Each structure stands twice: as C-alpha cells, then as structure tokens.
Amino acid sequence: MAMAALTASSSSSSAITLLNKPFFPNRSYFFSSNSHSPLLRFSASSSSVRPRFPSAAISSVAPESDLNKNGTSKIEIEETQVFACPVCYEPLMRKGPSGINLQAIYRSGFKCGRCNKTYSSKDEYLDLTVTADLEDYDEVKPITTELFRSPLVSFLYERGWRQNFKRSGFPGPDEEFRMAEEYFKEAEGGVLVDVSCGSGLFSRKFAKSGKYSGVIALDYSENMLRQCKEFIKNDDTFDNSTNIAVVRADVSRLPFPSGSVDAVHAGAALHCWPSPTNAIAEICRVLRSGGVFVGTTFLRYSPSTPWIIRPFQSRILQSYNYLMQDEIKDVCTSCGLTDYEDYIQDSFIMFTARKP
C-alpha cells in the first residue's frame, strides 16, 4: 500500500515538512502433466505476451456430483500454482473457471490440501491472509499499516493524497510507471504481483499494458482493495477477461509458491511495512530465478537535506521505516537479491534488484 509522504526542505530555513500525515484515524490456462518439465501456460489476447511460468504437475478428479451423465465435468477442478496457502505455502486446489481475472476468481473456490483451509472471493477480493474467514480474531498491525485500512484514507488516496508525493521528488504515476516498465522488460509475458498496491493505481496500468499474462493487485487493506475493484469496474477499458486479480494478503506472508512469480512491484510502500527485511525476503522467495523486483519509497532525508537537521528528522520519523540508499541496498543483498540499481530524486528513490 502506498503511504504517507515525507519531505525535508533544503531551503535556507532548514524546515522539515511532514506531508499527508492525517489526524483522522487468451485468459485461459492449462497445465502440463509432464512430471519432468511441467508448465503453467497462459493464453492472453495480446500477441506481445510470451508465457513462461514454471509450475508443478497436477492431478485432480471431479467429484461424482459434479459430473454430467456422459462423465464430463460440470465445473473445472484443478490445482493452480498461481496461489499458495499463506500458512504452509502448499499450492491451492481450485474449483471453478480458470483464469486470472475478476470474474473467474470471484466464481472460484480455493482450498489447501494440507491445511484443509478454504479461501474465497466473497468480499470483492480473494482473501489469502492467514486470518481469512476468522470470526473471533482480526489481526491489528502497526499504525503505518492500519492507517490505510481506513475507508476515508482509502477513498482519498487517488483523490489528492498521492498527488502530494511530487513535493518529495516523486516524478508522478505516469513517469514512475514508465521507469518501472524499463526494468520489467525481461519479465514481460509472465505474472506480475503489485504488492501493497493500495487502490490499484499501478496494478491497473500494468494490466492495461497487455504485457503480462497476469497482474495481481495485492494489499492488506480491505478498503484499498474495494477502491481498486471500484476503479476497475468504472473503467471502460477493462472487461471480465482482463488478466487482473484483486487479492488480500500480507506482504510478509505472500500466498505464492516459491520461485513462481516473474515480477514484483512495490510503489511507495517499503517505509510502511512493519519489517522491510521480512517483506523483501518473502519477495525474494516467490520470485523465479531471473525475476525482477522494483520498488519506490521515501528516503529518510534527501541528499540536499542540511546535515544539521538530519538527526532531528530521523527521530521525528521513527514510526515509519524510512531507510537510506545504502540501507535499501544492504537489505536487498542480505535477502538474496543481486544486480541492485537505484535512481534518486530529492527524497524519492526507485530501486531494482533481481533473483539470481
């Protein structure tokens, strides 16, 4: 989820300005059964999509109640390697129509064969959190996460909140998207996960590009995901076959098999994660070999921030995990990512690394 903006003024007044810190609380796929070189292949409408998604072999049998008189299945039952159980990471069994799109996901049910837990899209998004469907317990996260579960903040995010990021050096969504696409060239044709997607600002752009076999808009905030779904619904360029899914999940417990994702994007998110190290380690786990991670965030202070106010600024920002350039590189490297690169403009940083 994209978050609160911070900027340190480099003017002679040496003032620190804290921004936006509010006071209010085609689409079909099939599996190869070859146990030696199984593949999950996507058929997309765009000819530019080059499917390449490693997967494991499957075996599934339709219950007798789901068979027609001639023995054919009334409804598809298949094991999908797109999603995994957030508890044990076992690939989920899927009952329903195939495809990574809103209609197919909504009409499907998912179940973990090991944990016996079930997951569904009954609430406008597929809930793949550990606490999914619990009645007596709702996990409370730090304020940096809980803030964006608020209906008001979720509503305002694309309606004025995000625009203020430019004051901290963010180039703007269109330019940020263009920059990210340059890094993701090698991932075209694969599955892209937009973690902490917020209201889906970049998820929708990636899906519209037609360059990916599937785009998964993922966030922990239920209200952000509802906003994402609403934006998609009101956009005439989207239809039920567009390869985008809306999923609720924890960035530190990603519901994907290890080595199964081609690209991960995290826009203006890292500073709000309870543990950037845990989150990036999870991102590294789910990326395939050669997979690309691209993120943007706010630096603790910009290169032009006067040295005399830097210690005070660091203390003010303790509730957020604002890191510096070398710290982000160290975290990515310690989690197993390589080929780190970054671009800095004032307090804005875009960084990228890949899974070896």
C-alpha positions as CSV (number, residue, x, y, z in Angstrom):
1,M,0.0,0.0,0.0
2,A,1.4,3.4,-0.8
3,M,1.8,5.6,2.1
4,A,2.5,8.9,3.9
5,A,4.8,11.3,2.2
6,L,7.7,13.0,3.9
7,T,9.9,15.7,2.6
8,A,12.7,17.6,4.1
9,S,13.1,21.1,2.8
10,S,16.5,22.0,1.5
11,S,15.9,25.8,1.7
12,S,17.8,28.1,3.9
13,S,15.1,27.9,6.5
14,S,16.0,24.2,7.1
15,A,12.4,23.4,7.8
16,I,11.0,19.9,7.9
17,T,7.7,19.4,6.3
18,L,5.7,16.3,7.0
19,L,3.2,15.7,4.2
20,N,0.0,13.7,4.2
21,K,0.1,12.5,7.8
22,P,-3.5,12.8,8.7
23,F,-5.0,13.2,12.1
24,F,-8.0,11.0,11.3
25,P,-8.0,7.6,12.3
26,N,-6.2,-15.7,-24.1
27,R,-7.3,-15.6,-20.2
28,S,-7.4,-19.4,-20.1
29,Y,-4.5,-21.5,-18.9
30,F,-3.7,-25.2,-18.8
31,F,-1.2,-27.4,-17.1
32,S,1.2,-29.9,-18.5
33,S,1.0,-33.2,-16.7
34,N,4.6,-34.0,-17.6
35,S,6.2,-34.5,-14.2
36,H,9.7,-33.7,-15.6
37,S,9.0,-30.3,-17.2
38,P,5.6,-29.1,-16.1
39,L,4.4,-25.7,-17.3
40,L,1.6,-23.3,-16.5
41,R,0.7,-21.5,-19.7
42,F,-1.5,-18.5,-20.2
43,S,-3.4,-17.6,-23.3
44,A,-3.7,-13.8,-23.5
45,S,-5.3,-11.6,-26.0
46,S,-2.1,-9.6,-26.6
47,S,0.4,-11.1,-29.0
48,S,3.2,-9.5,-27.1
49,V,2.7,-11.8,-24.1
50,R,5.2,-14.6,-24.0
51,P,4.1,-17.2,-21.5
52,R,6.7,-18.5,-19.1
53,F,5.6,-19.5,-15.7
54,P,7.2,-22.5,-14.0
55,S,4.8,-24.8,-12.3
56,A,4.5,-28.3,-10.9
57,A,2.4,-31.1,-12.2
58,I,-1.2,-31.6,-11.1
59,S,-3.7,-34.3,-10.5
60,S,-7.3,-33.7,-9.8
61,V,-10.6,-35.6,-10.0
62,A,-14.1,-34.2,-10.3
63,P,-16.5,-35.5,-7.6
64,E,-19.3,-37.7,-9.0
65,S,-21.8,-35.0,-8.0
66,D,-20.0,-32.6,-10.4
67,L,-20.1,-35.0,-13.4
68,N,-22.6,-34.9,-16.2
69,K,-24.2,-38.2,-17.4
70,N,-21.6,-38.6,-20.1
71,G,-18.8,-38.4,-17.4
72,T,-17.6,-34.9,-18.3
73,S,-17.1,-32.4,-15.5
74,K,-19.8,-29.7,-15.0
75,I,-17.2,-27.4,-13.4
76,E,-13.4,-27.3,-13.8
77,I,-11.5,-28.6,-10.8
78,E,-7.8,-28.0,-11.0
79,E,-4.7,-27.3,-8.9
80,T,-3.4,-23.9,-9.7
81,Q,0.2,-22.9,-9.0
82,V,-0.7,-19.2,-9.1
83,F,-1.8,-19.1,-5.5
84,A,-0.5,-20.9,-2.4
85,C,-1.7,-21.3,1.1
86,P,-0.3,-18.5,3.3
87,V,0.1,-20.9,6.2
88,C,2.1,-23.8,4.6
89,Y,2.8,-22.5,1.0
90,E,1.1,-25.6,-0.4
91,P,-0.3,-24.8,-3.9
92,L,-4.0,-24.3,-3.6
93,M,-6.6,-26.5,-5.2
94,R,-9.1,-24.5,-7.3
95,K,-12.7,-25.3,-8.1
96,G,-14.2,-23.0,-10.7
97,P,-13.4,-21.4,-14.0
98,S,-9.8,-20.9,-15.0
99,G,-8.0,-17.6,-15.5
100,I,-6.5,-14.7,-13.6
101,N,-9.4,-12.2,-14.0
102,L,-12.0,-10.8,-11.7
103,Q,-14.9,-12.9,-12.9
104,A,-13.1,-16.2,-12.8
105,I,-11.5,-15.6,-9.4
106,Y,-14.8,-14.5,-7.9
107,R,-16.5,-17.7,-9.1
108,S,-13.8,-19.9,-7.9
109,G,-13.1,-21.6,-4.5
110,F,-9.7,-22.4,-3.3
111,K,-8.6,-25.0,-0.8
112,C,-5.3,-26.1,0.7
113,G,-4.9,-29.9,0.6
114,R,-2.5,-29.9,3.5
115,C,-4.1,-27.4,6.0
116,N,-7.7,-28.0,4.8
117,K,-8.3,-24.2,4.9
118,T,-10.6,-22.7,2.3
119,Y,-10.4,-19.3,0.7
120,S,-12.9,-17.4,-1.5
121,S,-13.7,-14.0,-3.1
122,K,-16.9,-13.5,-1.2
123,D,-15.9,-9.9,-0.2
124,E,-15.0,-8.5,-3.7
125,Y,-11.4,-9.7,-3.4
126,L,-9.7,-13.1,-2.8
127,D,-8.7,-13.1,0.8
128,L,-5.4,-15.1,1.2
129,T,-4.4,-13.9,4.6
130,V,-3.8,-16.4,7.5
131,T,-6.8,-14.8,9.3
132,A,-9.2,-15.3,6.3
133,D,-12.7,-16.1,7.5
134,L,-11.9,-16.0,11.2
135,E,-14.8,-14.7,13.2
136,D,-13.3,-14.0,16.6
137,Y,-9.9,-12.6,15.7
138,D,-8.7,-9.8,13.5
139,E,-5.0,-9.1,13.5
140,V,-4.1,-5.5,14.2
141,K,-1.0,-4.2,12.5
142,P,1.2,-1.1,13.4
143,I,-0.3,2.3,12.7
144,T,1.6,2.6,9.4
145,T,-0.5,-0.3,8.2
146,E,-3.7,0.3,10.0
147,L,-4.0,3.9,8.7
148,F,-4.6,2.6,5.2
149,R,-7.3,0.2,6.2
150,S,-9.4,3.3,7.0
151,P,-12.3,3.9,4.5
152,L,-11.6,7.6,4.4
153,V,-7.8,7.3,3.7
154,S,-8.5,4.6,1.0
155,F,-11.1,6.9,-0.6
156,L,-8.7,9.9,-0.6
157,Y,-5.6,8.1,-1.8
158,E,-6.0,8.7,-5.5
159,R,-8.2,11.8,-4.9
160,G,-5.5,14.1,-3.7
161,W,-3.3,12.2,-1.3
162,R,-0.9,10.6,-3.8
163,Q,-0.6,13.8,-5.9
164,N,1.3,15.4,-3.0
165,F,4.2,12.9,-3.4
166,K,5.6,15.2,-6.1
167,R,6.7,17.6,-3.4
168,S,9.1,14.9,-2.2
169,G,10.6,14.3,-5.6
170,F,8.2,11.6,-7.0
171,P,8.0,12.1,-10.8
172,G,4.3,11.2,-10.9
173,P,2.5,8.0,-11.6
174,D,2.9,8.1,-15.4
175,E,6.7,8.6,-15.3
176,E,7.1,6.1,-12.4
177,F,5.2,3.5,-14.4
178,R,7.4,4.2,-17.5
179,M,10.6,3.8,-15.4
180,A,9.3,0.6,-13.8
181,E,8.5,-0.9,-17.2
182,E,12.0,-0.4,-18.4
183,Y,13.2,-2.6,-15.5
184,F,10.5,-5.2,-16.2
185,K,11.2,-5.8,-19.8
186,E,12.6,-9.2,-19.2
187,A,9.5,-10.2,-17.2
188,E,7.1,-9.5,-20.0
189,G,4.8,-12.4,-20.7
190,G,4.9,-13.5,-17.1
191,V,3.0,-12.9,-13.9
192,L,3.5,-9.6,-12.1
193,V,2.5,-9.0,-8.5
194,D,1.9,-5.4,-7.4
195,V,2.4,-5.8,-3.6
196,S,1.0,-3.1,-1.3
197,C,-0.9,-1.9,-4.4
198,G,-3.2,0.5,-2.5
199,S,-6.1,1.4,-4.7
200,G,-4.5,-0.3,-7.7
201,L,-3.0,2.8,-9.3
202,F,-0.1,0.9,-10.9
203,S,-1.9,-2.5,-11.0
204,R,-4.3,-1.1,-13.5
205,K,-1.5,0.4,-15.6
206,F,0.3,-2.9,-15.7
207,A,-2.8,-4.8,-16.7
208,K,-3.7,-2.3,-19.4
209,S,-0.3,-2.6,-20.9
210,G,-1.1,-6.1,-22.1
211,K,2.5,-7.1,-21.5
212,Y,1.8,-9.6,-18.7
213,S,-0.1,-12.9,-18.6
214,G,-1.5,-12.0,-15.2
215,V,-1.4,-9.0,-12.9
216,I,-2.2,-9.5,-9.2
217,A,-3.2,-6.4,-7.3
218,L,-2.3,-7.3,-3.7
219,D,-2.8,-5.3,-0.5
220,Y,-3.5,-5.9,3.2
221,S,-6.2,-3.2,3.4
222,E,-9.7,-4.3,2.6
223,N,-10.8,-0.8,1.8
224,M,-8.0,-0.2,-0.6
225,L,-8.9,-3.3,-2.4
226,R,-12.5,-2.2,-2.6
227,Q,-11.4,1.1,-4.1
228,C,-9.2,-0.9,-6.6
229,K,-12.2,-3.0,-7.6
230,E,-14.4,0.1,-7.9
231,F,-11.8,1.8,-10.2
232,I,-11.6,-1.3,-12.4
233,K,-15.4,-1.5,-12.5
234,N,-15.8,2.1,-13.6
235,D,-13.0,1.9,-16.3
236,D,-14.5,1.1,-19.7
237,T,-11.1,-0.2,-20.9
238,F,-11.4,-3.2,-18.5
239,D,-13.7,-6.2,-19.0
240,N,-14.2,-9.5,-17.3
241,S,-11.5,-11.1,-19.3
242,T,-8.8,-8.6,-18.4
243,N,-5.9,-10.5,-16.7
244,I,-6.1,-8.8,-13.3
245,A,-7.0,-10.3,-9.9
246,V,-7.6,-8.4,-6.6
247,V,-6.1,-10.3,-3.6
248,R,-5.8,-9.5,0.1
249,A,-2.5,-10.8,1.6
250,D,0.3,-9.9,4.0
251,V,3.5,-8.8,2.3
252,S,5.4,-10.8,4.9
253,R,3.4,-13.9,4.1
254,L,2.9,-13.9,0.3
255,P,0.4,-16.5,-0.9
256,F,2.5,-17.8,-3.8
257,P,4.7,-20.9,-4.3
258,S,8.5,-20.3,-4.1
259,G,10.0,-19.4,-7.4
260,S,6.7,-18.8,-9.1
261,V,6.5,-15.1,-9.9
262,D,8.2,-13.2,-12.7
263,A,8.0,-9.7,-11.4
264,V,7.1,-7.8,-8.1
265,H,6.3,-4.1,-7.9
266,A,6.0,-2.1,-4.7
267,G,5.1,1.5,-5.2
268,A,5.7,3.9,-2.3
269,A,5.4,1.0,0.1
270,L,8.5,-0.1,1.8
271,H,8.5,2.6,4.5
272,C,5.1,1.4,5.8
273,W,6.0,-2.3,6.1
274,P,6.3,-3.5,9.7
275,S,9.5,-5.3,8.7
276,P,11.1,-4.3,5.3
277,T,13.6,-7.2,5.8
278,N,10.9,-9.8,6.2
279,A,8.9,-8.4,3.3
280,I,11.9,-8.3,0.9
281,A,12.9,-11.8,2.0
282,E,9.4,-13.0,1.0
283,I,9.6,-11.2,-2.3
284,C,12.9,-13.0,-3.0
285,R,11.3,-16.3,-2.1
286,V,8.4,-16.0,-4.6
287,L,10.5,-14.7,-7.5
288,R,11.7,-17.1,-10.0
289,S,15.3,-17.2,-11.0
290,G,15.8,-14.0,-13.0
291,G,12.7,-12.5,-11.6
292,V,12.7,-8.7,-11.1
293,F,11.8,-6.6,-8.0
294,V,11.1,-2.9,-8.5
295,G,10.2,-0.6,-5.6
296,T,9.9,3.1,-4.8
297,T,9.9,4.7,-1.4
298,F,10.8,7.9,0.5
299,L,14.3,8.3,1.8
300,R,14.8,9.3,5.4
301,Y,16.1,12.5,4.1
302,S,17.2,13.7,0.7
303,P,20.9,14.3,-0.4
304,S,20.2,18.0,-0.2
305,T,18.8,18.0,3.4
306,P,21.1,20.1,5.6
307,W,23.2,17.9,7.8
308,I,22.3,19.8,10.9
309,I,18.7,18.8,10.8
310,R,19.2,15.2,9.7
311,P,19.4,13.7,13.3
312,F,16.2,15.5,14.3
313,Q,14.4,14.4,11.2
314,S,15.3,10.8,11.9
315,R,13.8,11.0,15.4
316,I,10.6,12.5,14.1
317,L,10.1,9.7,11.6
318,Q,10.5,6.7,13.9
319,S,7.0,5.4,13.3
320,Y,7.9,4.8,9.7
321,N,10.7,2.7,8.3
322,Y,12.3,5.4,6.2
323,L,15.6,4.0,5.0
324,M,18.6,5.4,3.1
325,Q,20.1,4.3,-0.2
326,D,22.8,2.1,1.3
327,E,20.4,0.5,3.8
328,I,17.9,-0.5,1.0
329,K,20.8,-2.0,-1.0
330,D,22.0,-3.9,2.1
331,V,18.5,-5.3,2.8
332,C,18.1,-6.4,-0.8
333,T,21.5,-8.0,-0.9
334,S,21.1,-9.7,2.5
335,C,17.8,-11.2,1.3
336,G,19.5,-12.8,-1.7
337,L,18.8,-10.3,-4.5
338,T,21.5,-9.2,-6.9
339,D,22.2,-6.6,-9.6
340,Y,20.9,-3.7,-7.4
341,E,20.4,-0.4,-9.1
342,D,18.6,2.8,-8.0
343,Y,17.6,6.3,-9.1
344,I,17.3,9.2,-6.6
345,Q,15.5,12.5,-6.9
346,D,15.2,14.5,-3.7
347,S,13.6,12.1,-1.2
348,F,12.3,9.8,-3.9
349,I,14.2,6.6,-4.7
350,M,13.3,3.9,-7.3
351,F,15.4,0.7,-6.8
352,T,15.5,-2.6,-8.6
353,A,17.2,-6.0,-8.0
354,R,16.8,-9.5,-9.4
355,K,16.7,-13.1,-8.1
356,P,19.9,-14.9,-9.2
